[in-house]
């Protein structure tokens, strides 16, 4: 297992920072969890675009324009 500081360093090297983090809950939930990394809140989103494909929290995949 990698040390936490090394993981944060590697993420920063590849362009991930607290402005690029997003969290998504897949499926139904009655809870509204809060996610944090390095003391920064991570926004909860309903959809995200990954490699030109929009993925939503209902696991529907659509090609982005």
C-alpha positions as CSV (number, residue, x, y, z in Angstrom):
1,X,0.0,0.0,0.0
2,X,1.3,3.4,-0.9
3,X,1.8,6.1,1.7
4,X,-0.9,8.8,1.7
5,X,1.6,11.6,0.9
6,X,2.9,9.7,-2.2
7,X,-0.6,9.1,-3.5
8,X,-1.4,12.9,-3.2
9,X,2.0,13.6,-4.9
10,X,1.2,11.3,-7.8
11,X,-2.3,12.7,-8.3
12,X,-0.9,16.2,-8.4
13,X,1.7,15.1,-11.0
14,X,-1.0,14.0,-13.4
15,X,-3.2,17.1,-13.0
16,X,-5.6,16.0,-10.2
17,X,-6.1,18.6,-7.5
18,X,-9.0,19.6,-5.3
19,X,-10.5,21.6,-8.2
20,X,-10.9,18.4,-10.3
21,X,-12.2,15.9,-7.8
22,X,-15.8,14.8,-8.1
23,X,-17.8,12.2,-6.3
24,X,-20.8,10.2,-7.6
25,X,-23.2,7.8,-5.8
26,X,-24.2,4.9,-8.0
27,X,-27.8,3.7,-7.4
28,X,-30.3,4.8,-4.8
29,X,-29.4,6.0,-1.3
30,X,-31.3,7.7,1.5
31,X,-28.1,9.2,2.8
32,X,-26.3,12.3,1.6
33,X,-22.7,11.5,2.3
34,X,-19.9,14.2,2.5
35,X,-16.6,13.4,0.8
36,X,-13.3,15.1,1.6
37,X,-9.7,14.9,0.5
38,X,-6.9,16.8,2.2
39,X,-9.5,18.7,4.2
40,X,-11.3,20.0,1.0
41,X,-14.9,19.0,0.3
42,X,-15.5,17.0,-2.9
43,X,-18.6,18.0,-4.7
44,X,-21.3,15.3,-5.3
45,X,-22.4,15.2,-8.9
46,X,-25.1,13.3,-10.8
47,X,-23.1,12.8,-14.0
48,X,-19.5,13.1,-15.2
49,X,-17.8,13.0,-18.6
50,X,-15.0,10.5,-18.9
51,X,-13.1,10.1,-22.1
52,X,-15.9,11.7,-24.1
53,X,-18.6,9.5,-22.5
54,X,-21.2,10.9,-20.1
55,X,-21.8,8.5,-17.2
56,X,-24.7,9.3,-14.8
57,X,-25.6,7.9,-11.4
58,X,-28.2,5.6,-13.0
59,X,-25.3,4.0,-15.0
60,X,-26.6,5.3,-18.4
61,X,-23.8,5.9,-20.8
62,X,-24.1,8.5,-23.6
63,X,-21.6,9.8,-26.1
64,X,-20.8,13.5,-25.4
65,X,-20.9,16.1,-28.2
